[in-house]
Amino acid sequence: MNRKKHGNYRHILLVLGLWFFWFQNVSASQMLFPFVADDWISFEGRTFLQLQQEKKQTEIKKQRNHKKSNEKSNKISNKKKVKETMAVPVKYDNEISAGDRQILYKVVSMECDTGYEGSLAVISCMLNRLESDKYPDDLMDVVREKAQFSAYYDKKTETYPYIDRNPSQECIQAVDDALAGKKRNLPSYIMYFRASSYKKLKGYKKYGQIGDNTYFYKEEDR
């Protein structure tokens, strides 16, 4: 009879031992006792709910870091692309009057005056057109060409929006540098742009955004 009692005790101790061992394991206790898992304390002194929240936050942080890393890589890639494919700056030899130069400053400023690079991209685009067989051989004819630069003439309102524009010094400097053959910041095949709200343009391929404009090109021009 005593042996039987001792045997029962051993079985009880064995069951308790196994239960205690399994209960130390977070995933096992969650699986065995899901209805109390959030209220029990793990061996690290935190509730299972806390552990789950921490795991979720860690995953979110990893995703954000991965996204930032990709964005940084894309920016570096775009900068390298711009540096490697710039059009060779050429001095504009045609005579341009003081009045026409003022018009040019104002038109470029209206198309983009977010800073030096933004204005430089606009005048670079104009000069790229000048050197293309598709456009006139005079810069001011390029600017005045029908339905091309709305800052010069807006066909919807039938007005000349540039007239009252006051260009910034950065814009003026960008235009002067480009005309003097000192600098351009677009490849020679980039001859089209739209406002930055345009993410794509039918029949064109996207080059990238500079200032508040998105630049496009045709594969045939490349």
Backbone as a chain_set.jsonl record, in Angstrom:
{"seq": "MNRKKHGNYRHILLVLGLWFFWFQNVSASQMLFPFVADDWISFEGRTFLQLQQEKKQTEIKKQRNHKKSNEKSNKISNKKKVKETMAVPVKYDNEISAGDRQILYKVVSMECDTGYEGSLAVISCMLNRLESDKYPDDLMDVVREKAQFSAYYDKKTETYPYIDRNPSQECIQAVDDALAGKKRNLPSYIMYFRASSYKKLKGYKKYGQIGDNTYFYKEEDR", "coords": {"N": [[0.832, -1.209, 0.0], [1.914, 1.27, 0.807], [3.933, 1.438, -1.02], [2.435, 1.819, -3.306], [1.339, 4.341, -2.787], [3.693, 5.864, -2.747], [4.442, 5.526, -5.362], [2.398, 6.915, -6.678], [2.941, 9.503, -5.787], [5.398, 9.922, -7.049], [4.591, 9.976, -9.699], [2.994, 12.255, -9.69], [4.894, 14.25, -9.044], [6.518, 13.998, -11.28], [4.785, 14.811, -13.328], [4.308, 17.46, -12.527], [6.899, 18.479, -12.724], [7.399, 18.249, -15.487], [5.387, 19.955, -16.396], [6.249, 22.436, -15.315], [8.69, 22.733, -16.656], [7.895, 22.991, -19.332], [6.365, 25.271, -19.126], [8.18, 27.302, -18.823], [9.003, 27.881, -21.293], [8.292, 30.291, -23.72], [6.855, 30.181, -26.181], [5.754, 27.618, -25.973], [4.117, 27.783, -23.722], [2.344, 29.703, -24.575], [1.075, 28.277, -26.548], [-0.023, 26.16, -25.158], [-1.525, 27.414, -23.18], [-3.322, 29.557, -24.257], [-5.382, 31.225, -23.441], [-4.558, 32.507, -21.153], [-2.185, 33.566, -21.733], [-1.401, 36.268, -22.182], [-1.381, 37.325, -19.672], [0.418, 36.072, -18.051], [3.696, 36.004, -16.659], [6.78, 36.031, -18.333], [9.978, 34.297, -18.388], [11.748, 36.39, -18.616], [10.683, 38.437, -17.265], [8.669, 39.896, -18.452], [5.408, 40.376, -19.9], [3.676, 38.151, -22.148], [2.269, 39.552, -24.037], [3.669, 41.957, -24.114], [6.086, 41.06, -25.18], [5.246, 40.269, -27.719], [4.438, 42.724, -28.781], [6.883, 44.09, -28.778], [8.299, 42.554, -30.615], [6.822, 43.076, -32.925], [7.262, 45.844, -33.197], [10.0, 45.807, -33.679], [10.088, 44.553, -36.189], [8.754, 46.478, -37.726], [10.557, 48.586, -37.514], [12.768, 47.5, -38.837], [11.747, 47.325, -41.429], [11.371, 50.052, -42.022], [14.029, 50.985, -41.912], [15.08, 49.525, -44.015], [13.664, 50.621, -46.159], [14.578, 53.295, -46.066], [17.258, 52.853, -46.636], [17.099, 51.911, -49.262], [16.044, 54.182, -50.521], [18.142, 55.98, -50.152], [20.137, 54.722, -51.636], [19.005, 54.921, -54.176], [19.038, 57.69, -54.536], [21.791, 58.205, -54.563], [22.46, 56.732, -56.809], [21.031, 58.157, -58.771], [22.372, 60.612, -58.657], [24.934, 59.869, -59.544], [24.276, 59.11, -62.106], [23.471, 61.534, -63.222], [25.891, 62.989, -63.135], [27.481, 61.473, -64.847], [26.372, 61.661, -67.386], [26.082, 64.266, -68.36], [25.453, 66.945, -70.651], [27.915, 68.397, -72.77], [28.989, 71.556, -71.882], [28.445, 74.336, -73.965], [29.383, 77.406, -75.288], [27.045, 79.974, -75.967], [26.997, 81.418, -78.952], [25.552, 83.124, -80.565], [24.365, 86.459, -80.983], [22.768, 88.078, -78.337], [20.382, 90.284, -77.286], [20.158, 92.856, -74.694], [17.541, 93.178, -73.881], [16.312, 90.789, -74.742], [17.715, 89.022, -73.178], [16.771, 89.66, -70.663], [14.138, 88.826, -70.954], [14.59, 86.102, -71.187], [15.688, 85.475, -68.651], [13.369, 85.933, -67.1], [11.466, 84.121, -68.15], [12.711, 81.63, -67.701], [12.821, 81.786, -64.924], [10.084, 81.707, -64.274], [9.443, 79.161, -65.15], [10.95, 77.566, -63.484], [12.121, 78.408, -60.381], [13.281, 77.494, -58.046], [15.77, 77.377, -57.093], [19.319, 77.41, -57.811], [20.029, 75.01, -59.297], [17.554, 74.137, -60.25], [16.755, 76.223, -62.015], [18.917, 76.124, -63.738], [18.524, 73.673, -64.962], [16.27, 74.179, -66.562], [17.216, 76.132, -68.44], [19.21, 74.587, -69.531], [17.748, 72.606, -70.787], [16.503, 74.163, -72.75], [18.746, 74.93, -74.271], [19.567, 72.45, -75.131], [17.527, 71.859, -76.898], [18.048, 73.826, -78.774], [20.358, 72.841, -79.962], [19.415, 70.655, -81.25], [18.139, 69.091, -84.24], [15.46, 69.258, -84.456], [14.458, 71.646, -83.618], [14.411, 75.34, -83.704], [17.279, 77.381, -84.771], [17.982, 79.511, -83.26], [18.143, 80.769, -80.0], [16.165, 82.411, -78.768], [14.1, 82.03, -80.529], [13.532, 79.41, -79.998], [12.525, 79.657, -77.414], [10.277, 81.239, -77.906], [8.717, 79.646, -79.477], [5.681, 78.283, -80.671], [3.273, 77.111, -78.372], [5.051, 75.875, -76.559], [6.728, 76.83, -74.296], [4.99, 77.719, -71.654], [5.385, 79.736, -69.857], [6.308, 81.81, -71.312], [4.297, 82.322, -73.284], [0.939, 81.901, -72.63], [-1.415, 79.93, -73.915], [-3.952, 79.334, -73.064], [-4.886, 81.459, -71.5], [-4.167, 83.429, -73.149], [-2.072, 85.224, -72.68], [1.064, 86.826, -71.65], [2.786, 85.532, -69.359], [5.325, 85.947, -68.178], [6.017, 88.616, -68.056], [5.742, 90.337, -65.724], [7.44, 89.135, -63.987], [9.915, 88.671, -61.448], [13.022, 87.637, -61.515], [15.163, 85.549, -59.508], [18.472, 86.047, -58.074], [19.924, 83.705, -58.173], [18.724, 82.358, -60.285], [19.319, 84.096, -62.428], [22.109, 83.866, -62.401], [22.38, 81.157, -63.058], [21.376, 81.088, -65.693], [23.209, 82.82, -66.964], [25.605, 81.373, -66.577], [25.1, 79.055, -68.069], [24.764, 80.109, -70.683], [27.292, 81.113, -71.075], [28.705, 78.863, -71.418], [29.651, 77.496, -69.249], [28.37, 75.676, -67.595], [26.04, 72.909, -67.445], [23.244, 70.914, -66.467], [21.879, 68.753, -67.472], [21.57, 65.858, -69.585], [22.254, 65.807, -73.149], [20.093, 64.816, -74.574], [17.78, 65.386, -73.23], [14.916, 67.105, -73.555], [12.429, 67.895, -72.77], [9.963, 68.813, -70.369], [7.775, 68.724, -67.519], [5.503, 69.878, -64.939], [6.28, 68.902, -61.558], [4.27, 67.269, -60.65], [3.633, 65.537, -62.624], [4.161, 62.233, -63.134], [4.557, 60.492, -65.135], [4.625, 60.507, -68.753], [2.865, 60.151, -71.641], [4.298, 58.382, -74.313], [6.833, 59.19, -73.753], [9.928, 58.809, -71.909], [10.787, 58.778, -68.493], [13.183, 60.9, -67.026], [13.98, 62.21, -64.615], [13.563, 64.226, -61.601], [14.151, 67.681, -61.183], [14.435, 70.5, -59.271], [11.219, 71.91, -59.317], [10.25, 70.506, -61.465], [9.595, 67.716, -63.658], [11.599, 65.805, -65.749], [11.675, 64.602, -69.117], [12.27, 62.31, -71.883], [12.635, 61.259, -75.325], [13.103, 58.051, -76.649], [14.224, 57.91, -79.161], [15.777, 60.172, -79.32], [17.925, 59.737, -77.8]], "CA": [[0.0, 0.0, 0.0], [2.826, 2.416, 0.888], [4.626, 1.526, -2.308], [1.488, 2.394, -4.259], [1.275, 5.781, -2.506], [4.949, 6.475, -3.21], [4.388, 5.545, -6.822], [1.516, 8.017, -7.07], [3.675, 10.756, -5.549], [6.412, 10.082, -8.093], [3.897, 10.374, -10.922], [2.569, 13.659, -9.523], [6.099, 15.076, -9.148], [6.968, 13.959, -12.671], [3.877, 15.658, -14.092], [4.584, 18.854, -12.148], [8.205, 18.829, -13.289], [7.223, 18.466, -16.925], [4.58, 21.165, -16.568], [7.105, 23.582, -15.003], [9.683, 22.847, -17.725], [7.241, 23.524, -20.515], [5.828, 26.605, -18.871], [9.26, 28.279, -18.948], [9.148, 28.201, -22.707], [7.252, 31.25, -24.068], [6.0, 29.719, -27.263], [5.008, 26.443, -25.535], [3.068, 28.201, -22.796], [1.326, 30.366, -25.377], [0.349, 27.256, -27.285], [-0.772, 25.33, -24.218], [-2.454, 28.231, -22.376], [-3.557, 30.818, -24.984], [-6.377, 32.071, -22.768], [-3.936, 33.268, -20.067], [-0.815, 33.887, -22.155], [-1.102, 37.694, -22.057], [-1.337, 37.749, -18.273], [1.507, 35.404, -17.334], [5.004, 36.633, -16.78], [7.785, 35.126, -18.896], [11.191, 34.195, -17.578], [12.473, 37.65, -18.712], [9.988, 39.422, -16.451], [7.723, 40.649, -19.264], [4.246, 39.584, -20.316], [3.73, 37.693, -23.518], [1.768, 40.648, -24.862], [4.777, 42.885, -24.282], [7.033, 40.442, -26.106], [4.665, 40.32, -29.051], [4.491, 44.117, -29.228], [8.284, 44.403, -29.052], [8.645, 41.878, -31.861], [6.167, 43.816, -33.995], [7.981, 47.114, -33.353], [11.296, 45.489, -34.285], [9.841, 44.294, -37.602], [8.431, 47.76, -38.357], [11.813, 49.346, -37.569], [13.58, 46.9, -39.897], [11.153, 47.712, -42.709], [11.666, 51.471, -42.239], [15.451, 51.104, -42.214], [15.279, 48.969, -45.357], [13.13, 51.612, -47.089], [15.508, 54.426, -46.077], [18.471, 52.399, -47.316], [16.803, 51.876, -50.699], [15.9, 55.566, -50.993], [19.481, 56.565, -50.184], [20.828, 54.108, -52.769], [18.438, 55.491, -55.395], [19.53, 59.066, -54.665], [23.194, 58.119, -54.97], [22.447, 56.256, -58.194], [20.583, 59.257, -59.623], [23.448, 61.61, -58.704], [25.979, 59.322, -60.411], [23.74, 59.138, -63.456], [23.515, 62.923, -63.676], [27.288, 63.365, -63.333], [28.096, 60.715, -65.923], [25.753, 61.86, -68.696], [25.81, 65.668, -68.635], [25.832, 67.499, -71.948], [29.119, 69.241, -72.702], [28.583, 72.965, -71.988], [28.942, 75.058, -75.14], [29.036, 78.833, -75.22], [26.066, 80.431, -76.947], [27.719, 82.435, -79.709], [24.655, 84.099, -81.214], [24.181, 87.703, -80.234], [21.488, 88.173, -77.62], [20.254, 91.66, -76.793], [19.88, 93.003, -73.259], [16.107, 92.972, -73.704], [16.04, 89.352, -74.869], [18.295, 88.349, -72.013], [15.83, 89.865, -69.557], [13.015, 87.922, -71.213], [15.084, 84.757, -70.893], [15.727, 85.367, -67.191], [12.01, 85.874, -66.555], [10.822, 82.875, -68.582], [13.344, 80.547, -66.946], [12.39, 81.937, -63.532], [8.701, 81.243, -64.144], [9.411, 77.706, -65.347], [11.485, 76.996, -62.233], [13.019, 79.294, -59.643], [13.425, 76.911, -56.705], [17.178, 77.44, -56.727], [20.253, 77.431, -58.951], [19.944, 73.792, -60.095], [16.267, 74.103, -60.925], [16.813, 77.156, -63.144], [19.935, 75.624, -64.675], [17.918, 72.577, -65.726], [15.384, 74.767, -67.576], [18.018, 76.721, -69.514], [19.914, 73.462, -70.174], [16.748, 72.001, -71.668], [16.353, 75.077, -73.885], [19.954, 74.84, -75.089], [19.539, 71.128, -75.773], [16.638, 72.004, -78.054], [18.761, 74.651, -79.747], [21.354, 72.009, -80.649], [18.718, 69.56, -81.936], [17.611, 69.406, -85.566], [14.004, 69.366, -84.368], [14.068, 72.978, -83.142], [15.078, 76.472, -84.376], [18.713, 77.583, -84.529], [18.161, 80.695, -82.415], [17.625, 80.479, -78.663], [14.912, 83.111, -78.493], [13.068, 81.372, -81.34], [13.184, 78.209, -79.232], [11.692, 80.098, -76.284], [9.016, 81.798, -78.402], [8.021, 78.682, -80.326], [4.275, 78.137, -80.309], [2.805, 76.028, -77.477], [6.174, 75.158, -75.955], [6.992, 77.319, -72.937], [3.805, 78.481, -71.23], [5.817, 80.916, -69.108], [6.43, 82.899, -72.301], [2.944, 82.63, -73.764], [-0.066, 80.946, -72.168], [-2.483, 79.936, -74.922], [-5.258, 79.25, -72.402], [-5.293, 82.808, -71.074], [-3.718, 84.346, -74.203], [-1.268, 86.264, -72.018], [2.503, 86.597, -71.534], [2.943, 85.51, -67.892], [6.663, 86.297, -67.702], [6.243, 90.065, -68.097], [5.902, 90.944, -64.394], [8.247, 88.232, -63.149], [11.194, 89.165, -60.924], [13.878, 86.461, -61.317], [16.119, 85.586, -58.399], [19.878, 86.122, -58.471], [20.353, 82.339, -58.507], [18.219, 82.09, -61.63], [20.123, 84.907, -63.347], [23.436, 83.266, -62.448], [22.275, 79.883, -63.777], [21.237, 81.401, -67.119], [24.487, 83.371, -67.422], [26.596, 80.281, -66.616], [24.778, 78.167, -69.192], [25.038, 80.818, -71.931], [28.747, 81.286, -71.183], [29.307, 77.557, -71.643], [30.319, 77.047, -68.026], [27.714, 74.573, -66.894], [24.693, 72.384, -67.713], [22.98, 69.79, -65.559], [21.054, 67.746, -68.136], [22.144, 65.244, -70.791], [21.848, 66.518, -74.363], [18.85, 64.285, -75.146], [16.624, 65.799, -72.418], [14.383, 68.323, -74.165], [11.028, 68.059, -72.392], [9.68, 68.747, -68.934], [6.457, 69.087, -67.033], [5.508, 70.124, -63.488], [6.668, 67.703, -60.798], [3.098, 66.418, -60.427], [3.635, 64.53, -63.692], [5.055, 61.108, -62.857], [4.829, 59.879, -66.44], [4.112, 61.254, -69.891], [2.661, 59.182, -72.712], [5.216, 58.492, -75.439], [8.142, 59.654, -73.287], [10.508, 58.113, -70.772], [11.12, 59.703, -67.403], [14.598, 61.029, -66.646], [14.059, 62.492, -63.182], [13.061, 65.529, -61.156], [15.094, 68.714, -60.75], [13.591, 71.62, -58.87], [9.821, 71.482, -59.276], [9.898, 69.957, -62.769], [10.001, 66.359, -64.004], [12.156, 65.84, -67.101], [11.387, 63.425, -69.933], [12.974, 62.235, -73.166], [12.203, 60.249, -76.287], [14.177, 57.076, -76.888], [14.86, 58.216, -80.458], [16.711, 61.298, -79.153], [19.053, 59.329, -76.952]], "C": [[0.868, 1.26, 0.0], [3.556, 2.602, -0.443], [3.731, 2.177, -3.365], [1.378, 3.911, -4.087], [2.519, 6.481, -3.015], [4.971, 6.561, -4.73], [3.513, 6.68, -7.339], [2.192, 9.368, -6.905], [4.691, 11.007, -6.656], [5.772, 10.543, -9.41], [3.479, 11.844, -10.865], [3.761, 14.596, -9.686], [6.6, 15.139, -10.582], [6.112, 14.882, -13.545], [4.124, 17.127, -13.794], [5.893, 19.336, -12.743], [8.108, 19.127, -14.78], [6.438, 19.749, -17.201], [5.421, 22.416, -16.347], [8.114, 23.824, -16.121], [9.061, 23.493, -18.963], [6.753, 24.954, -20.313], [6.891, 27.696, -18.943], [9.455, 28.712, -20.403], [7.981, 29.076, -23.15], [6.3, 30.709, -25.119], [5.157, 28.529, -26.836], [3.862, 26.84, -24.622], [1.96, 28.939, -23.524], [0.442, 29.347, -26.079], [-0.55, 26.438, -26.358], [-1.843, 26.104, -23.465], [-2.751, 29.552, -23.063], [-4.5, 31.76, -24.265], [-5.799, 32.862, -21.619], [-2.564, 33.789, -20.461], [-0.455, 35.342, -21.929], [-0.925, 38.132, -20.616], [-0.204, 37.103, -17.484], [2.827, 36.101, -17.605], [6.004, 35.62, -17.315], [9.016, 35.128, -18.003], [12.019, 35.472, -17.635], [11.789, 38.759, -17.915], [9.031, 40.299, -17.223], [6.565, 39.752, -19.668], [4.417, 39.169, -21.769], [3.239, 38.776, -24.476], [2.86, 41.673, -25.139], [5.799, 42.352, -25.286], [6.533, 40.507, -27.548], [4.728, 41.734, -29.63], [5.916, 44.528, -29.59], [8.729, 43.777, -30.368], [8.072, 42.622, -33.062], [6.887, 45.131, -34.279], [9.335, 46.909, -34.027], [11.148, 45.27, -35.787], [9.553, 45.589, -38.351], [9.696, 48.601, -38.542], [12.713, 48.829, -38.679], [13.079, 47.325, -41.277], [11.458, 49.168, -43.041], [13.125, 51.676, -42.619], [15.764, 50.609, -43.617], [14.823, 49.965, -46.42], [14.074, 52.805, -47.219], [16.785, 54.077, -46.836], [18.273, 52.385, -48.828], [16.698, 53.275, -51.278], [17.264, 56.241, -51.116], [20.264, 56.033, -51.373], [20.341, 54.691, -54.085], [18.937, 56.912, -55.63], [20.976, 59.084, -55.144], [23.297, 57.705, -56.428], [22.05, 57.364, -59.154], [21.659, 60.328, -59.763], [24.574, 61.148, -59.638], [25.554, 59.407, -61.87], [23.836, 60.544, -64.035], [24.944, 63.341, -64.005], [27.882, 62.7, -64.569], [27.581, 61.1, -67.305], [25.469, 63.32, -69.045], [26.248, 66.069, -70.042], [27.06, 68.388, -71.761], [28.697, 70.696, -72.868], [29.239, 73.642, -73.19], [28.483, 76.502, -75.04], [28.052, 79.184, -76.327], [26.656, 81.623, -77.687], [26.816, 83.476, -80.362], [24.487, 85.341, -80.338], [22.795, 87.722, -79.595], [21.415, 89.553, -76.97], [19.953, 91.672, -75.299], [18.405, 92.745, -72.97], [15.733, 91.5, -73.765], [16.593, 88.572, -73.681], [17.377, 88.495, -70.799], [14.603, 88.966, -69.71], [13.403, 86.494, -70.83], [15.145, 84.516, -69.385], [14.322, 85.127, -66.626], [11.306, 84.572, -66.913], [11.386, 81.692, -67.808], [12.884, 80.585, -65.494], [10.97, 81.422, -63.324], [8.592, 79.731, -64.301], [9.962, 76.985, -64.121], [12.467, 77.957, -61.59], [13.133, 78.809, -58.199], [14.853, 77.001, -56.2], [18.024, 77.366, -57.985], [20.065, 76.22, -59.864], [18.634, 73.704, -60.869], [16.235, 75.001, -62.152], [17.814, 76.691, -64.194], [19.371, 74.503, -65.545], [17.02, 73.113, -66.839], [16.185, 75.337, -68.736], [18.824, 75.638, -70.239], [18.995, 72.775, -71.175], [16.56, 72.858, -72.929], [17.553, 74.975, -74.833], [20.063, 73.484, -75.777], [18.647, 71.164, -77.015], [17.333, 72.794, -79.165], [19.725, 73.816, -80.583], [20.732, 70.816, -81.379], [18.192, 70.021, -83.291], [16.102, 69.613, -85.555], [13.53, 70.795, -84.058], [14.859, 74.08, -83.85], [16.547, 76.625, -83.97], [19.009, 78.822, -83.69], [17.472, 80.45, -81.077], [16.289, 81.157, -78.395], [13.771, 82.562, -79.345], [12.607, 80.086, -80.668], [12.218, 78.573, -78.115], [10.315, 80.549, -76.762], [8.193, 80.797, -79.224], [6.624, 78.384, -79.78], [4.022, 76.899, -79.448], [3.938, 75.221, -76.862], [6.414, 75.59, -74.507], [5.846, 78.244, -72.506], [4.171, 79.701, -70.398], [6.001, 82.101, -70.046], [5.052, 83.306, -72.802], [1.985, 81.52, -73.337], [-1.267, 81.003, -73.12], [-3.876, 79.856, -74.292], [-5.782, 80.629, -72.017], [-4.949, 83.872, -72.113], [-2.965, 85.539, -73.608], [0.206, 85.866, -72.034], [2.861, 86.652, -70.038], [4.281, 86.032, -67.372], [6.85, 87.794, -67.458], [6.525, 90.682, -66.723], [6.762, 90.1, -63.449], [9.547, 88.907, -62.703], [12.095, 87.963, -60.616], [14.857, 86.639, -60.161], [17.542, 85.691, -58.94], [20.422, 84.738, -58.847], [19.929, 81.966, -59.916], [19.058, 82.83, -62.677], [21.512, 84.306, -63.516], [23.429, 81.96, -63.249], [22.185, 80.111, -65.281], [22.557, 81.91, -67.684], [25.552, 82.278, -67.552], [26.362, 79.362, -67.81], [25.106, 78.826, -70.531], [26.535, 80.983, -72.167], [29.465, 79.952, -71.417], [30.026, 77.007, -70.43], [29.691, 75.785, -67.433], [26.357, 74.223, -67.491], [24.477, 71.207, -66.769], [21.981, 68.783, -66.119], [21.812, 67.126, -69.302], [21.573, 65.914, -72.034], [20.521, 66.036, -74.939], [17.598, 64.654, -74.331], [16.112, 67.139, -72.937], [12.932, 68.611, -73.783], [10.889, 68.027, -70.869], [8.242, 69.16, -68.673], [6.582, 69.394, -65.536], [5.757, 68.803, -62.762], [5.493, 66.774, -60.502], [2.968, 65.332, -61.494], [4.656, 63.441, -63.36], [5.409, 60.35, -64.132], [4.156, 60.695, -67.527], [4.045, 60.29, -71.074], [3.604, 59.442, -73.89], [6.613, 58.925, -75.066], [8.631, 58.774, -72.131], [10.947, 59.142, -69.736], [12.62, 59.696, -67.125], [14.741, 61.252, -65.146], [13.551, 63.893, -62.87], [14.207, 66.43, -60.732], [14.268, 69.95, -60.453], [12.155, 71.142, -58.77], [9.323, 71.015, -60.643], [10.363, 68.507, -62.9], [10.424, 66.364, -65.468], [11.959, 64.499, -67.81], [12.22, 63.45, -71.213], [12.333, 61.178, -74.059], [13.384, 59.327, -76.568], [14.931, 57.388, -78.175], [15.881, 59.338, -80.359], [17.977, 60.89, -78.417], [20.228, 58.824, -77.79]], "O": [[0.583, 2.209, -0.73], [3.768, 3.715, -0.922], [4.185, 2.965, -4.195], [1.33, 4.666, -5.058], [2.44, 7.544, -3.631], [5.453, 7.536, -5.306], [3.854, 7.331, -8.326], [2.052, 10.26, -7.742], [4.839, 12.127, -7.144], [6.323, 11.375, -10.132], [3.591, 12.577, -11.847], [3.667, 15.612, -10.374], [7.048, 16.186, -11.05], [6.625, 15.626, -14.38], [4.146, 17.952, -14.708], [5.988, 20.47, -13.213], [8.654, 20.114, -15.272], [6.767, 20.519, -18.103], [5.315, 23.368, -17.121], [8.369, 24.968, -16.496], [9.626, 24.412, -19.556], [6.74, 25.748, -21.253], [6.566, 28.872, -19.105], [10.006, 29.777, -20.684], [6.822, 28.692, -22.996], [5.081, 30.775, -24.958], [4.004, 28.401, -27.248], [2.761, 26.3, -24.729], [0.788, 28.833, -23.161], [-0.771, 29.524, -26.192], [-1.672, 26.074, -26.711], [-2.908, 25.577, -23.145], [-2.452, 30.601, -22.491], [-4.427, 32.973, -24.459], [-6.442, 33.793, -21.133], [-1.857, 34.379, -19.644], [0.67, 35.642, -21.528], [-0.376, 39.203, -20.361], [0.104, 37.535, -16.373], [3.028, 36.707, -18.658], [6.078, 34.492, -16.827], [9.091, 35.85, -17.009], [12.909, 35.652, -16.804], [12.265, 39.894, -17.893], [8.611, 41.342, -16.722], [6.709, 38.534, -19.768], [5.198, 39.759, -22.516], [3.739, 38.897, -25.594], [2.97, 42.195, -26.249], [6.309, 43.092, -26.127], [7.301, 40.766, -28.474], [5.031, 41.922, -30.808], [6.136, 45.225, -30.581], [9.452, 44.402, -31.145], [8.739, 42.782, -34.084], [7.102, 45.497, -35.435], [9.766, 47.727, -34.839], [11.974, 45.737, -36.571], [10.035, 45.79, -39.466], [9.888, 49.241, -39.576], [13.348, 49.613, -39.384], [13.864, 47.641, -42.17], [11.766, 49.497, -44.186], [13.433, 52.441, -43.532], [16.593, 51.183, -44.322], [15.485, 50.145, -47.442], [14.345, 53.276, -48.324], [17.324, 54.897, -47.58], [19.156, 52.792, -49.583], [17.189, 53.543, -52.375], [17.513, 56.982, -52.067], [20.97, 56.785, -52.045], [21.129, 54.931, -55.0], [19.224, 57.301, -56.762], [21.345, 59.873, -56.014], [24.104, 58.242, -57.187], [22.645, 57.509, -60.222], [21.847, 60.89, -60.842], [25.101, 61.937, -60.424], [26.352, 59.729, -62.751], [24.23, 60.727, -65.187], [25.186, 63.973, -65.033], [28.701, 63.303, -65.262], [28.275, 60.889, -68.299], [24.68, 63.582, -69.952], [27.266, 65.603, -70.554], [27.221, 69.042, -70.73], [28.106, 71.047, -73.889], [30.447, 73.527, -73.397], [27.32, 76.775, -74.742], [28.201, 78.754, -77.471], [26.799, 82.706, -77.12], [27.26, 84.58, -80.675], [24.474, 85.259, -79.109], [21.79, 87.42, -80.238], [22.293, 89.931, -76.196], [19.555, 90.664, -74.714], [18.059, 92.166, -71.941], [14.945, 91.014, -72.954], [16.003, 87.585, -73.241], [17.228, 87.564, -70.007], [14.095, 88.416, -68.733], [12.616, 85.773, -70.217], [14.704, 83.473, -68.9], [14.112, 84.245, -65.793], [10.625, 83.983, -66.074], [10.635, 80.85, -67.315], [12.592, 79.546, -64.901], [10.683, 80.775, -62.317], [7.752, 79.094, -63.665], [9.484, 75.907, -63.766], [13.506, 78.284, -62.164], [13.087, 79.601, -57.257], [15.125, 76.736, -55.029], [17.498, 77.272, -59.094], [19.953, 76.38, -61.08], [18.612, 73.248, -62.012], [15.749, 74.598, -63.209], [17.585, 76.846, -65.394], [19.704, 74.4, -66.726], [17.009, 72.564, -67.941], [15.874, 75.062, -69.895], [19.091, 75.763, -71.435], [19.415, 72.41, -72.273], [16.47, 72.33, -74.037], [17.385, 74.937, -76.052], [20.593, 73.386, -76.884], [18.972, 70.575, -78.045], [17.215, 72.463, -80.345], [19.886, 74.061, -81.779], [21.435, 70.057, -82.047], [17.843, 71.188, -83.471], [15.531, 70.091, -86.536], [12.351, 71.112, -84.216], [15.856, 73.8, -84.516], [16.992, 76.074, -82.963], [20.172, 79.139, -83.441], [16.338, 79.972, -81.039], [15.378, 80.534, -77.85], [12.61, 82.618, -78.94], [11.437, 79.715, -80.756], [11.22, 77.888, -77.894], [9.306, 80.28, -76.11], [7.068, 81.106, -79.617], [6.429, 78.253, -78.571], [4.488, 75.8, -79.751], [3.804, 74.014, -76.665], [6.307, 74.771, -73.594], [5.755, 79.392, -72.94], [3.355, 80.61, -70.247], [5.868, 83.254, -69.636], [4.682, 84.479, -72.753], [2.199, 80.347, -73.646], [-2.025, 81.972, -73.135], [-4.863, 80.26, -74.908], [-6.964, 80.928, -72.185], [-5.353, 85.03, -72.006], [-3.189, 86.692, -73.978], [0.559, 84.738, -72.377], [3.2, 87.717, -69.522], [4.358, 86.509, -66.241], [7.756, 88.191, -66.725], [7.459, 91.472, -66.585], [6.792, 90.346, -62.243], [10.192, 89.617, -63.475], [11.947, 87.338, -59.566], [15.314, 87.747, -59.881], [17.784, 85.451, -60.123], [21.274, 84.616, -59.727], [20.684, 81.332, -60.653], [19.455, 82.25, -63.687], [22.035, 84.24, -64.628], [24.35, 81.69, -64.019], [22.838, 79.415, -66.058], [22.98, 81.484, -68.759], [26.311, 82.259, -68.521], [27.307, 78.943, -68.477], [25.664, 78.18, -71.418], [26.995, 80.993, -73.309], [30.684, 79.918, -71.591], [30.905, 76.155, -70.554], [30.376, 74.943, -66.852], [25.624, 75.087, -67.971], [25.438, 70.578, -66.327], [21.323, 68.057, -65.374], [22.615, 67.803, -69.944], [20.509, 66.529, -71.968], [19.885, 66.756, -75.709], [16.486, 64.278, -74.701], [16.768, 68.17, -72.788], [12.281, 69.462, -74.389], [11.609, 67.305, -70.18], [7.597, 69.836, -69.475], [7.641, 69.193, -64.942], [5.477, 67.728, -63.291], [5.699, 65.616, -60.14], [2.279, 64.332, -61.293], [5.86, 63.697, -63.311], [6.426, 59.659, -64.198], [3.238, 61.473, -67.263], [5.049, 59.69, -71.456], [3.698, 60.561, -74.395], [7.489, 59.025, -75.925], [7.846, 58.091, -71.472], [11.416, 60.23, -70.072], [13.243, 58.641, -67.005], [15.523, 60.571, -64.483], [13.161, 64.643, -63.765], [15.117, 66.008, -60.018], [13.487, 70.396, -61.293], [11.893, 70.083, -58.2], [8.134, 71.11, -60.948], [11.384, 68.116, -62.335], [9.699, 66.864, -66.328], [12.057, 63.429, -67.21], [12.797, 64.475, -71.576], [11.585, 60.319, -73.592], [14.521, 59.778, -76.705], [16.136, 57.156, -78.266], [16.759, 59.452, -81.214], [18.972, 61.614, -78.416], [21.259, 58.44, -77.238]]}, "num_chains": 1, "name": "protein.A"}
